[in-house]
Amino acid sequence: MTIGAIGDVLLHDRVYERQETEPGVFDFGPPLEAIEPLVSSPDFLMANQESVPGGTAFGLSAYPSFNSPKEIVYELKDVGVDMIIAANNHTIDRGIPPLMSALDLYDELELPYAGAYRDAADRENHRIIEVDGITFGILSYTFSTNGIPIPTGFEDSVALIEEDRIRTEVGSLREKADVLIVHMHWGNEYERLPNHFQTSYAQLLADEQVDLIFGHHPHVLQPIEQLKQPDGKDTIVFYSLGNFYSGQDFDFTDVGGVATVEVTKTVNQDQTDIQLTNPFIEPTQVIRGEDGEYIAVPMNEADSPSIAGETYEETVEHVTQWQN
C-alpha cells in the first residue's frame, strides 16, 4: 500500500474570497478539481490543515491570525484526504472556540486528526489507523503557537515539541503499530534546506525508532533524507512538504508536493517484517486562473511557470538530492 501526505493548506483572504459563491458560502471544488487524481492516488493521505477551519460563526480572517471557511475541509475529503494534521503555529490564532469547532467538523466528516485535541483524554487516545492490514501510529507536534499562550485548562489543545513528552508518546505507540509516523511543524520559513534543529530532532526521532517523518512550516519544499535507527533500519524524513494550497507569492512558496512511501507487510509464522520503500514527492503548484483565483495543479501540468521559474525536473532534483 501507499501512504502519503501533503503540505500546508493555508487560506489567505485572497484565496477564500475568490471562492465565495454567495455571502458566507464557499466552493473550493473548482480550484482543487485538477489535483484530485494525484491526491486520491495514495491509499491513505494526510493533510496539514494550517489555518483552522472554525467557520464564519467566528468571523473569517487571514494573516497573521487565521480562521478559515469550513468548506475547505469538505473539499479536501472529497479529493482524497483521509486525515487532518492540526499541530501548527496557527492552531490557536483565534482562541479555543474556533479550534473546537474545527474538531467538531473533523468528527462530523469522520476525518481522524492529530496534533490538536479537546482535552487530555483526547490526546491520550492515540491515533492508530489500520489500512490494508497495516497499522499506523500517528503523532503531530509544533514548535510554536506564535507567542499565544495556551489557555489554562486547555494545555493539551496543541501538542508542542517537548522532548520528554514526545519520547513518552512515541514509546507508548511503538509496540502498538506496525509503522510509527510523526508530523513536525518546524524549521525556518522560506528556507529550502533544513536547519540544525530539524536535522538533529529528526535523528532524535530516528533514535526513538520513528519510521516516517513529515515536516511542515517552511512553506517551501525541502529534501528527503534517510536516517539510521539504532537497529540499522531507516527512518524516512520529508523535511518540508511546502504549500499545498495557499495565497503566498514569494519564491518557491507556490510549489508543494504529494509525498508518498510504499509500505509492505510480510508475515512469516511468528515474524512480521515491515518495509518502507520508494519515498518520493510529486510536485504540485498553485497557479492563477482567469479571474485571479488560486488553483492547485500537478506541477508537470501547470500552464504557467512557478514564481521562481523552477521547472518540474529541477524541483524533483531538489527534493531528491540527499536520498541514499
QUIQUITA-V868475 format. One record per pair of residues at least 12 apart in sequence whose ideal C-beta (glycine too) atoms are under 7 Angstrom apart, sorted by the first residue. I is the first residue (numbers start at 0). J is the second residue. If there is no record, write none. Layout:
BEGIN
I:J + I:J
END
This chain:
BEGIN
0:42 + 0:130 + 0:131 + 0:133 + 0:262 + 1:41 + 1:42 + 1:259 + 1:261 + 2:41 + 2:42 + 2:43 + 2:135 + 2:260 + 2:262 + 3:41 + 3:44 + 3:257 + 3:258 + 3:259 + 4:44 + 4:45 + 4:213 + 4:240 + 4:258 + 5:38 + 5:44 + 5:46 + 5:240 + 5:243 + 5:255 + 5:257 + 6:47 + 6:215 + 6:240 + 6:241 + 6:242 + 6:243 + 6:255 + 6:256 + 7:47 + 7:49 + 7:215 + 7:218 + 7:242 + 7:243 + 7:245 + 8:46 + 8:47 + 8:48 + 8:49 + 8:50 + 8:71 + 8:75 + 8:243 + 8:244 + 9:49 + 9:50 + 9:242 + 9:245 + 10:50 + 10:61 + 10:67 + 10:71 + 11:61 + 11:62 + 11:245 + 11:246 + 12:61 + 13:246 + 14:245 + 14:246 + 14:293 + 15:59 + 15:67 + 15:68 + 17:290 + 17:291 + 17:292 + 17:293 + 18:30 + 18:292 + 23:55 + 25:68 + 25:70 + 26:70 + 27:70 + 27:71 + 27:74 + 28:74 + 30:292 + 30:293 + 30:294 + 30:295 + 31:74 + 31:78 + 31:295 + 33:294 + 33:296 + 34:78 + 34:283 + 34:295 + 34:296 + 34:297 + 35:78 + 35:79 + 37:257 + 37:281 + 37:297 + 38:78 + 38:79 + 38:80 + 38:257 + 39:78 + 39:79 + 41:259 + 42:130 + 42:131 + 43:81 + 43:128 + 43:130 + 44:79 + 44:80 + 44:81 + 45:81 + 45:82 + 45:84 + 46:75 + 46:80 + 46:83 + 46:84 + 46:243 + 47:84 + 47:87 + 47:215 + 48:72 + 48:83 + 48:84 + 48:85 + 49:87 + 49:89 + 50:65 + 50:67 + 50:89 + 51:65 + 51:66 + 51:67 + 51:89 + 51:90 + 51:92 + 51:93 + 51:97 + 51:98 + 51:101 + 52:67 + 52:68 + 52:69 + 52:71 + 52:72 + 52:101 + 52:104 + 53:66 + 53:93 + 53:97 + 53:98 + 53:100 + 53:101 + 54:68 + 54:69 + 54:100 + 55:68 + 56:100 + 57:93 + 57:96 + 57:97 + 60:93 + 64:92 + 64:93 + 65:89 + 65:92 + 66:92 + 66:93 + 66:97 + 69:104 + 72:104 + 72:108 + 73:108 + 76:108 + 76:110 + 82:110 + 82:111 + 82:112 + 82:128 + 82:137 + 83:105 + 83:110 + 83:112 + 84:113 + 84:114 + 84:139 + 84:182 + 85:112 + 85:113 + 85:114 + 85:115 + 85:139 + 86:114 + 86:115 + 86:139 + 86:140 + 86:141 + 86:157 + 86:158 + 86:184 + 87:141 + 87:184 + 87:215 + 87:216 + 88:141 + 88:143 + 88:144 + 88:145 + 88:184 + 88:216 + 89:145 + 90:115 + 90:141 + 90:144 + 90:157 + 91:144 + 91:147 + 91:149 + 91:156 + 91:157 + 92:145 + 95:150 + 95:153 + 95:156 + 98:115 + 98:156 + 99:117 + 102:115 + 102:117 + 111:126 + 111:128 + 113:126 + 113:137 + 113:138 + 113:139 + 114:139 + 114:140 + 114:141 + 114:158 + 114:182 + 115:156 + 115:157 + 116:155 + 116:156 + 118:155 + 119:155 + 122:155 + 122:158 + 125:171 + 125:172 + 127:175 + 127:176 + 132:264 + 133:177 + 133:178 + 133:262 + 133:264 + 134:176 + 134:177 + 135:176 + 135:178 + 135:180 + 136:172 + 136:175 + 136:176 + 136:179 + 136:180 + 137:180 + 138:168 + 138:169 + 138:172 + 138:181 + 139:158 + 139:182 + 140:158 + 140:159 + 140:160 + 140:165 + 140:183 + 140:184 + 141:157 + 141:158 + 141:159 + 141:160 + 141:184 + 142:160 + 142:184 + 142:185 + 144:157 + 160:185 + 166:207 + 169:207 + 169:209 + 173:208 + 177:264 + 177:273 + 178:210 + 178:211 + 178:262 + 178:273 + 179:208 + 179:209 + 179:210 + 180:210 + 180:211 + 181:204 + 181:209 + 181:212 + 182:213 + 182:215 + 183:200 + 183:212 + 183:214 + 184:215 + 184:216 + 185:197 + 185:200 + 185:214 + 185:216 + 186:214 + 186:216 + 186:217 + 186:238 + 186:239 + 187:217 + 188:216 + 188:217 + 188:218 + 189:217 + 189:218 + 189:219 + 189:249 + 189:252 + 190:217 + 191:219 + 191:221 + 191:251 + 191:317 + 192:221 + 193:221 + 193:238 + 197:214 + 197:238 + 201:226 + 201:236 + 202:226 + 204:234 + 205:226 + 205:227 + 205:228 + 205:234 + 206:228 + 206:229 + 208:228 + 209:234 + 210:234 + 210:275 + 211:235 + 211:260 + 211:275 + 212:234 + 212:236 + 212:237 + 213:237 + 213:240 + 213:258 + 214:237 + 214:238 + 214:239 + 214:240 + 215:239 + 215:240 + 216:239 + 217:239 + 218:241 + 218:242 + 218:247 + 218:252 + 219:239 + 219:241 + 219:251 + 219:252 + 220:239 + 220:240 + 220:241 + 220:254 + 220:255 + 220:256 + 220:280 + 220:314 + 220:317 + 220:318 + 221:238 + 221:239 + 222:238 + 222:317 + 222:318 + 222:320 + 222:321 + 223:235 + 223:236 + 223:237 + 223:278 + 223:280 + 223:318 + 223:319 + 223:321 + 223:322 + 224:236 + 224:238 + 224:321 + 225:322 + 225:323 + 235:260 + 235:275 + 235:278 + 237:258 + 237:280 + 240:255 + 240:256 + 240:258 + 241:254 + 241:255 + 241:256 + 242:255 + 242:285 + 243:255 + 243:283 + 243:295 + 244:285 + 244:295 + 245:285 + 246:293 + 248:306 + 250:306 + 250:307 + 251:307 + 251:309 + 253:284 + 253:285 + 253:305 + 253:306 + 254:282 + 254:284 + 254:298 + 254:305 + 254:314 + 255:283 + 256:280 + 256:281 + 256:282 + 256:283 + 256:318 + 257:281 + 257:283 + 258:280 + 259:279 + 260:275 + 260:277 + 260:278 + 261:276 + 261:277 + 262:275 + 280:318 + 281:297 + 282:298 + 282:311 + 282:314 + 282:315 + 283:295 + 283:296 + 283:297 + 283:298 + 284:296 + 284:298 + 284:301 + 284:305 + 286:301 + 286:302 + 286:303 + 298:311 + 298:314 + 299:311
END
